[in-house]
Amino acid sequence: MKKTLQIGLTGGIGSGKSTVAKMFETLGVPVYYADDRSKFILQNNPSVKEKIVKEWGGAVLDATGKIDKKALAGMVFSQADELKKLNAILHPLVALDYLQWFSQQHDVPYVIKEAAILIESGSYKNCDKIIMVVAPESVAIARVIQRDAVSAEQVKQRIANQMAPEEKIKFATFVIHNDAQKMLIPQVLEIHHQIEKIYGNSIGSTN
């Protein structure tokens, strides 16, 4: 029995990688949303809360005692060193959560792991192939402003703390252009067919 392929899906802020991930889901591909799971762990793991309060103080808590994501974002997203500290707290737990999820996926050619820091975290090394979603910076900024109700300057600060797209793209097997000009669906379908072909030609063992 062939092993299920692990496909990484990444892209910079505002690239639209979550939209692309949902398109793969409509094709019946199981998708693990690392960023969403990270937010869940942030709010529901007591040890994470304890470490965050210890690192950034009580100002990161809201009136109910939960992590105030907006306050925390203001402290870390504009400073690369602080963001690294947060990722160091969350990433090992997200990695374990993903492995537990993946162990439950059966009888599918491939799964997708959608993650903003797939390359930076090193978790791309466990993926068989990498899909990168790219978008012009102006388009990405406009999307994030609309989505998160933040200023252009705040978005630019977040972009500045990410790995440059031209560096990330070196790791990509497939590139999807989400520039509001090229249609996404044909690009997704083409990659889907290519991965299924790779799976069909691969020799693997059971998971």
C-alpha positions, 0 to 999 in steps of 0.5 A: 500500500502506498504511503499518503503524500504530505504536501506543504502549502505556504505563502506570505501574509495576504497571499490567499493560501487559505483560499487555495487550501479550501479549493483543495478541500473541495477536491476531497483533499484533507487539509490541516490548517496549522495557523488555525490550530496554532490559534486554538492551542494558544487559547486552550493550552494552559502551559502556553498561556503561562509561558506567554504571560511570563514572557510578555506580562499580564497585558496580553490577557483580556478581561476574561483572562484569555490571551488577547490576540490583538494585544499579543500581535501588537507586541510580536508581529512588528519585532522579528525577535519577539515573533521568534519567541512566540513561534518557539512556544507554539511550533513544537505543539503544532507539529505534534498536533499535526502528526496526530492529525496525519496519523488519522488520515487513511486511503487518500493520495495526499494531504495538505499542511497549510502553514505560514511559516512552513519554510521558516520552521523547518517543517517543510523538510517532512513534506514530499512537495511544496506549494507556494502561493504568491501575490503582488505586495500591493494586492496582499496589503489590500487583502490584509487591511480588509481582513484584519482592519489594520493599517497599511503600515502595520501590514508592511511591518508584518511583511518585513518580518517574514522570509522574502517571497523570492527566498521562499520560492526556492523551496517550492515544487509548485507555484500558484499565482493569486494576483487577481488576474490569473484564475485560481481553479485551473492552477489548483486542478493542474497541481492536483492532477500532477500530485495524483500522478506522482502518487500513482508513480510512487513506491511507498509503504503503509503509514 
